[in-house]
Amino acid sequence: MNILKIGKICGNQDGAIFGNYLFRFNDNGNYSVYTLENLDFSKNNGDIKPIFSGKLDRFSEIVPHSNAVFFGSEYFDENDEFPILYSNIYNNYSKDGNMDAVLLCYRVLRDGENFTTKLIGEIKIGFKDEKGFWRSSIGEDARPYGNFISDKNSNKLYAFVMIDKENITRYFAFDMPNLKNGNINESLGVKSVSLNKSDLKAYFDTPYHQYIQGACSKNGLIYSTEGFAYDKEKIPAIRIIDTNKKEQIKYVNLTEFGYFEEPEFIDFYGDICIYSDAEGNLYKVEF
């Protein structure tokens, strides 16, 4: 495995790549956009300046933690440049259990180097309170909020959550929902899709992820980052999950390679895996 630092961008949470653009988010609704077109992936490019920074639409009403962020394959309008952007609420409203396991959906528009977003919907897990399935059979879970990621090849949406008592992380597969089939969320005035047990296509368990962070999917594999900075128990790491085999196929302890910061962002620019920690250090990773 090879890890090469290729620059530094803003830090904080996950993000997503589409075309030549890298989007990076924090947990307050802020985001920055970078262009990757002229980046030299064979060296450290130093500080990389964003071409745009802004706020997610309606951030004062509802804002995702952006623990896991991705572009889907569905477009809000067939003439849009970007497909729908998805970002999960995760633990931003941890005192309000009604917002556990919720994924927000945004339309992204570009005018030159100006970007705007529009909240267009939400996707939520209908069985998020079920003990022994989404939650531990006994006791309370530290993080019952769930990450989401899409597999564009199979048009599946995967939700996954840490289940503490059973010491596993459980992955749930659904057909990627179409917001047009949703009902209206009266408080937000946007479409809402609830995914229930009857919508499940599969589910499977993997080794326990020590505090999930960012995620992405490529060719049927889910890449999931985890851990906290300089933590000997919640170790900074990357796991690779094969959704066809329904099992974990690789675990990378990043501290063994000399990387100790909290893992966050991961995605692919073509066939190049791009990873960034919470401090914004940007790397090319070859597994």
C-alpha positions as a Python dict, from the first residue, in 0.01 Angstrom:
ca = {
    (1, 'M'): (0, 0, 0),
    (2, 'N'): (125, 349, -89),
    (3, 'I'): (15, 683, 55),
    (4, 'L'): (139, 1008, -102),
    (5, 'K'): (55, 1354, 25),
    (6, 'I'): (-63, 1566, -267),
    (7, 'G'): (-161, 1887, -88),
    (8, 'K'): (-378, 2047, 175),
    (9, 'I'): (-738, 2166, 159),
    (10, 'C'): (-989, 2268, 425),
    (11, 'G'): (-1050, 2003, 688),
    (12, 'N'): (-1343, 1880, 898),
    (13, 'Q'): (-1590, 1623, 756),
    (14, 'D'): (-1645, 1414, 442),
    (15, 'G'): (-1703, 1534, 88),
    (16, 'A'): (-1750, 1410, -264),
    (17, 'I'): (-1596, 1432, -610),
    (18, 'F'): (-1783, 1478, -936),
    (19, 'G'): (-1613, 1554, -1265),
    (20, 'N'): (-1312, 1774, -1188),
    (21, 'Y'): (-1466, 1916, -871),
    (22, 'L'): (-1398, 1816, -511),
    (23, 'F'): (-1653, 1930, -252),
    (24, 'R'): (-1553, 1936, 117),
    (25, 'F'): (-1802, 1994, 401),
    (26, 'N'): (-1804, 2071, 769),
    (27, 'D'): (-2074, 1999, 1028),
    (28, 'N'): (-2217, 2353, 1021),
    (29, 'G'): (-2329, 2363, 660),
    (30, 'N'): (-2013, 2521, 521),
    (31, 'Y'): (-1853, 2377, 210),
    (32, 'S'): (-1565, 2454, -25),
    (33, 'V'): (-1514, 2348, -384),
    (34, 'Y'): (-1176, 2267, -540),
    (35, 'T'): (-1081, 2188, -897),
    (36, 'L'): (-865, 1879, -948),
    (37, 'E'): (-809, 1928, -1320),
    (38, 'N'): (-457, 2071, -1297),
    (39, 'L'): (-343, 1893, -982),
    (40, 'D'): (-18, 1695, -1010),
    (41, 'F'): (-87, 1363, -840),
    (42, 'S'): (281, 1268, -829),
    (43, 'K'): (386, 1530, -575),
    (44, 'N'): (284, 1755, -287),
    (45, 'N'): (106, 2056, -436),
    (46, 'G'): (108, 2250, -109),
    (47, 'D'): (-192, 2455, -4),
    (48, 'I'): (-472, 2420, -256),
    (49, 'K'): (-711, 2713, -265),
    (50, 'P'): (-1083, 2661, -315),
    (51, 'I'): (-1249, 2815, -616),
    (52, 'F'): (-1566, 2866, -411),
    (53, 'S'): (-1685, 2856, -50),
    (54, 'G'): (-2044, 2880, 66),
    (55, 'K'): (-2327, 2750, 284),
    (56, 'L'): (-2572, 2469, 219),
    (57, 'D'): (-2927, 2575, 142),
    (58, 'R'): (-3147, 2631, 450),
    (59, 'F'): (-2860, 2564, 690),
    (60, 'S'): (-3033, 2775, 957),
    (61, 'E'): (-3330, 2532, 952),
    (62, 'I'): (-3160, 2197, 910),
    (63, 'V'): (-2796, 2113, 858),
    (64, 'P'): (-2626, 1776, 803),
    (65, 'H'): (-2319, 1668, 994),
    (66, 'S'): (-2182, 1550, 657),
    (67, 'N'): (-2028, 1244, 815),
    (68, 'A'): (-2072, 1071, 478),
    (69, 'V'): (-2138, 1262, 154),
    (70, 'F'): (-2180, 1140, -203),
    (71, 'F'): (-2318, 1225, -545),
    (72, 'G'): (-2577, 979, -671),
    (73, 'S'): (-2665, 889, -1027),
    (74, 'E'): (-3009, 1053, -1038),
    (75, 'Y'): (-3046, 1413, -1159),
    (76, 'F'): (-3309, 1654, -1028),
    (77, 'D'): (-3339, 1791, -1381),
    (78, 'E'): (-3205, 1620, -1692),
    (79, 'N'): (-3022, 1940, -1785),
    (80, 'D'): (-2835, 1967, -1453),
    (81, 'E'): (-2456, 1941, -1457),
    (82, 'F'): (-2442, 1761, -1122),
    (83, 'P'): (-2643, 1464, -998),
    (84, 'I'): (-2818, 1488, -663),
    (85, 'L'): (-2586, 1537, -365),
    (86, 'Y'): (-2657, 1339, -47),
    (87, 'S'): (-2532, 1423, 303),
    (88, 'N'): (-2634, 1260, 631),
    (89, 'I'): (-2750, 1437, 944),
    (90, 'Y'): (-2566, 1181, 1160),
    (91, 'N'): (-2530, 1321, 1515),
    (92, 'N'): (-2604, 1691, 1455),
    (93, 'Y'): (-2937, 1657, 1637),
    (94, 'S'): (-2848, 1371, 1867),
    (95, 'K'): (-3094, 1491, 2132),
    (96, 'D'): (-3376, 1456, 1880),
    (97, 'G'): (-3404, 1086, 1797),
    (98, 'N'): (-3643, 1164, 1512),
    (99, 'M'): (-3343, 1282, 1311),
    (100, 'D'): (-3136, 966, 1353),
    (101, 'A'): (-3062, 778, 1030),
    (102, 'V'): (-3163, 1062, 796),
    (103, 'L'): (-3000, 1151, 465),
    (104, 'L'): (-3057, 1498, 316),
    (105, 'C'): (-3070, 1550, -62),
    (106, 'Y'): (-2953, 1859, -248),
    (107, 'R'): (-2958, 1992, -602),
    (108, 'V'): (-2623, 2149, -700),
    (109, 'L'): (-2600, 2425, -960),
    (110, 'R'): (-2294, 2604, -1099),
    (111, 'D'): (-2258, 2941, -1267),
    (112, 'G'): (-1892, 2973, -1362),
    (113, 'E'): (-1712, 2937, -1031),
    (114, 'N'): (-2021, 3011, -822),
    (115, 'F'): (-2205, 2715, -672),
    (116, 'T'): (-2548, 2700, -511),
    (117, 'T'): (-2741, 2419, -345),
    (118, 'K'): (-3111, 2360, -294),
    (119, 'L'): (-3258, 2120, -40),
    (120, 'I'): (-3494, 1892, -233),
    (121, 'G'): (-3562, 1594, -9),
    (122, 'E'): (-3473, 1347, 261),
    (123, 'I'): (-3433, 971, 291),
    (124, 'K'): (-3478, 805, 629),
    (125, 'I'): (-3461, 460, 783),
    (126, 'G'): (-3801, 351, 909),
    (127, 'F'): (-3668, 85, 1148),
    (128, 'K'): (-3397, 294, 1317),
    (129, 'D'): (-3538, 225, 1664),
    (130, 'E'): (-3561, -153, 1631),
    (131, 'K'): (-3344, -327, 1887),
    (132, 'G'): (-3157, -634, 1768),
    (133, 'F'): (-3166, -508, 1409),
    (134, 'W'): (-3059, -144, 1366),
    (135, 'R'): (-2970, -107, 1734),
    (136, 'S'): (-2814, -332, 1994),
    (137, 'S'): (-3040, -598, 2146),
    (138, 'I'): (-2961, -469, 2496),
    (139, 'G'): (-2856, -126, 2616),
    (140, 'E'): (-2788, 193, 2425),
    (141, 'D'): (-2554, 243, 2129),
    (142, 'A'): (-2292, 515, 2119),
    (143, 'R'): (-2369, 610, 1758),
    (144, 'P'): (-2702, 482, 1622),
    (145, 'Y'): (-2707, 751, 1351),
    (146, 'G'): (-2589, 556, 1047),
    (147, 'N'): (-2385, 632, 739),
    (148, 'F'): (-2511, 609, 382),
    (149, 'I'): (-2337, 549, 50),
    (150, 'S'): (-2455, 458, -300),
    (151, 'D'): (-2323, 196, -539),
    (152, 'K'): (-2385, 346, -882),
    (153, 'N'): (-2307, 19, -1063),
    (154, 'S'): (-2591, -169, -894),
    (155, 'N'): (-2806, 137, -821),
    (156, 'K'): (-2814, 36, -455),
    (157, 'L'): (-2814, 254, -147),
    (158, 'Y'): (-2626, 115, 153),
    (159, 'A'): (-2687, 227, 509),
    (160, 'F'): (-2456, 102, 782),
    (161, 'V'): (-2445, 144, 1156),
    (162, 'M'): (-2231, 42, 1455),
    (163, 'I'): (-2413, -204, 1682),
    (164, 'D'): (-2222, -196, 2009),
    (165, 'K'): (-2357, -490, 2211),
    (166, 'E'): (-2316, -738, 1926),
    (167, 'N'): (-1979, -581, 1840),
    (168, 'I'): (-2059, -560, 1468),
    (169, 'T'): (-2128, -306, 1197),
    (170, 'R'): (-2439, -394, 998),
    (171, 'Y'): (-2486, -303, 632),
    (172, 'F'): (-2833, -268, 478),
    (173, 'A'): (-2892, -264, 101),
    (174, 'F'): (-3186, -97, -73),
    (175, 'D'): (-3270, -4, -428),
    (176, 'M'): (-3168, 360, -464),
    (177, 'P'): (-3490, 549, -389),
    (178, 'N'): (-3636, 804, -627),
    (179, 'L'): (-3743, 1119, -447),
    (180, 'K'): (-4031, 1161, -690),
    (181, 'N'): (-4197, 864, -515),
    (182, 'G'): (-4174, 1024, -173),
    (183, 'N'): (-4433, 1197, 41),
    (184, 'I'): (-4411, 1558, 149),
    (185, 'N'): (-4233, 1639, 474),
    (186, 'E'): (-4468, 1910, 594),
    (187, 'S'): (-4214, 2087, 816),
    (188, 'L'): (-3956, 2120, 538),
    (189, 'G'): (-4182, 2121, 235),
    (190, 'V'): (-3966, 1867, 50),
    (191, 'K'): (-4010, 1506, -60),
    (192, 'S'): (-3942, 1238, 202),
    (193, 'V'): (-3877, 868, 140),
    (194, 'S'): (-3892, 620, 427),
    (195, 'L'): (-3701, 294, 382),
    (196, 'N'): (-3859, 8, 574),
    (197, 'K'): (-3774, -357, 632),
    (198, 'S'): (-3997, -450, 339),
    (199, 'D'): (-3766, -244, 114),
    (200, 'L'): (-3454, -435, 215),
    (201, 'K'): (-3270, -623, -59),
    (202, 'A'): (-3004, -764, 173),
    (203, 'Y'): (-2821, -704, 497),
    (204, 'F'): (-2497, -841, 638),
    (205, 'D'): (-2255, -793, 925),
    (206, 'T'): (-1888, -702, 928),
    (207, 'P'): (-1632, -649, 1205),
    (208, 'Y'): (-1714, -354, 1432),
    (209, 'H'): (-1600, -21, 1288),
    (210, 'Q'): (-1441, 189, 1562),
    (211, 'Y'): (-1645, 509, 1507),
    (212, 'I'): (-1735, 548, 1142),
    (213, 'Q'): (-1635, 861, 954),
    (214, 'G'): (-1644, 920, 575),
    (215, 'A'): (-1724, 669, 303),
    (216, 'C'): (-1734, 613, -71),
    (217, 'S'): (-1808, 331, -315),
    (218, 'K'): (-1623, 207, -623),
    (219, 'N'): (-1681, -107, -832),
    (220, 'G'): (-1890, -281, -568),
    (221, 'L'): (-1652, -196, -284),
    (222, 'I'): (-1731, 39, 3),
    (223, 'Y'): (-1438, 230, 150),
    (224, 'S'): (-1514, 338, 506),
    (225, 'T'): (-1288, 556, 723),
    (226, 'E'): (-1296, 546, 1102),
    (227, 'G'): (-1130, 640, 1427),
    (228, 'F'): (-1012, 948, 1613),
    (229, 'A'): (-683, 1135, 1611),
    (230, 'Y'): (-401, 975, 1810),
    (231, 'D'): (-644, 728, 1971),
    (232, 'K'): (-505, 386, 2061),
    (233, 'E'): (-849, 225, 2081),
    (234, 'K'): (-1048, 408, 1810),
    (235, 'I'): (-758, 375, 1569),
    (236, 'P'): (-747, 584, 1249),
    (237, 'A'): (-819, 329, 977),
    (238, 'I'): (-979, 247, 643),
    (239, 'R'): (-1190, -63, 581),
    (240, 'I'): (-1289, -205, 244),
    (241, 'I'): (-1621, -391, 228),
    (242, 'D'): (-1710, -613, -69),
    (243, 'T'): (-2085, -575, -121),
    (244, 'N'): (-2102, -879, -350),
    (245, 'K'): (-1923, -1110, -108),
    (246, 'K'): (-2092, -931, 184),
    (247, 'E'): (-1774, -920, 385),
    (248, 'Q'): (-1479, -708, 484),
    (249, 'I'): (-1182, -775, 257),
    (250, 'K'): (-925, -529, 390),
    (251, 'Y'): (-843, -334, 707),
    (252, 'V'): (-576, -63, 696),
    (253, 'N'): (-441, 66, 1027),
    (254, 'L'): (-323, 412, 919),
    (255, 'T'): (-101, 457, 1224),
    (256, 'E'): (118, 174, 1095),
    (257, 'F'): (199, 401, 801),
    (258, 'G'): (261, 704, 1022),
    (259, 'Y'): (-79, 875, 987),
    (260, 'F'): (-247, 960, 1317),
    (261, 'E'): (-500, 1236, 1242),
    (262, 'E'): (-873, 1167, 1243),
    (263, 'P'): (-978, 1011, 910),
    (264, 'E'): (-1263, 1176, 725),
    (265, 'F'): (-1291, 1228, 349),
    (266, 'I'): (-1253, 949, 94),
    (267, 'D'): (-1358, 931, -272),
    (268, 'F'): (-1226, 853, -619),
    (269, 'Y'): (-1116, 1087, -894),
    (270, 'G'): (-1140, 847, -1184),
    (271, 'D'): (-933, 551, -1064),
    (272, 'I'): (-734, 759, -814),
    (273, 'C'): (-837, 718, -450),
    (274, 'I'): (-830, 1053, -270),
    (275, 'Y'): (-822, 1060, 110),
    (276, 'S'): (-814, 1349, 356),
    (277, 'D'): (-800, 1371, 732),
    (278, 'A'): (-983, 1616, 959),
    (279, 'E'): (-695, 1863, 928),
    (280, 'G'): (-729, 1882, 551),
    (281, 'N'): (-413, 1692, 458),
    (282, 'L'): (-486, 1545, 114),
    (283, 'Y'): (-343, 1210, -1),
    (284, 'K'): (-342, 974, -294),
    (285, 'V'): (-387, 618, -171),
    (286, 'E'): (-296, 300, -360),
    (287, 'F'): (-428, -11, -186),
}
